[in-house]
C-alpha cells in the first residue's frame, strides 16, 4: 500500500543564508527511484515541504533538483525517504556570474578566527612578509585562495586516530612549480600523518588510490576520503621528499579535493576533461558540493572564511 513521506527542502545562497526568491521563483524537479518525474514547478519560498508517495521500495530513492534564473543548477540524489521521519534536504544555488567575498579573511581577522590556517600560511616568514605574500594571493589569484580555504576547512573536519588532519600541516611549499593552485596545494606535514591516514584507511575512512603517475606524479601512495558522495579530500604522499621544520620531521604531501567519489567517474568526468581543456577543478563547485554533502552528513557546517556572491 502506498502511503506518503515528506521532504523538507531548504535552499541557500553562496553566503550560506536562505536564498532570496526573485522573478518566477525556484524551479523544483522531483524524480522517484523508478525515474518517473513526479513534480516540476516553480515556488516562491526558500523552504518548501513536499509530500511524496512512499512505497517502501525502489521508488523511495528520489532525485531533487533546483534551478533559478542566472544560477547554477543544484541537486542531490538519492534522497531516501521514510514514512515516519521527514527528510531534510539543504541545497545551495550559486550565481553563474559570481565573485568571492573575503571580507572575513583579512590577514588580521584570519589570525584571530582561523589561527591554525594563519600559522600554515605564515610559516617561515615574518608577519610582514607573510601578510604581503597572502595579500598578493588575495589580489591576484582569489580562486586559488578559495581552494586553499576549502581544503583547510575540510582538513579541520577530518578526525584521525590522533587529532585532526590540519594539525599535521606544518608549512606550504611556495616554489613556483608547487605553489598552491585552484585544485590543490603542496605542503610539508609531520611524517606521522602518513601513519595516521593509513590507520584511518584500515578503519574504512579512506581508500587507497591508483594511477598516481597520471594524476599525482612523484607520489608514492595516495588515499581518498570516503565519507561523502562528492568533494572528498585526497592525500598524496611524496615520501622521497622530506624536510625538517623546527623539531618536526616532515614529508611532502599533495592535498586536493575531487568532485567525484568513484575513481572512474573522477578520471573520465574530471581529470581527463581538465587535462584536455587545461582547466582546473572549480573551487566554487567544490564549495557548493562540500557544503551540501556536509549538511546531509549532519556534521558541523562547512564554513570556509569566505562566501560567494553575485558578480
Secondary structure, 3 states (H helix, E strand, C coil): CCEEEEEEEEEECCCCCECCCCCCCEEEEEECCCCCEEEEEEECCCEEEEEEEECCCHHHEEEEEEECCCEECEEEEEEECCCCCCEEEEEECEECCEEEECHHHCHHHHHHHCHHHHHHHHCCCCHHHHHHHHHHHHHHCHHHHHHHHHHHHHHHHCECCCCEHHHHEEEECCCHHHCCCCCEEEEEEECHHHHHHHHHHHCCCEEECCCHHHHCCCCCEEEEECCCCEEEEEEEEEEEEEEEECCEEEEEEEEEEEEECCHHHHHHHHHHHHHHHCCCCCHHHHHHHHHHHHHHHCCCCCCCCCEEEEC
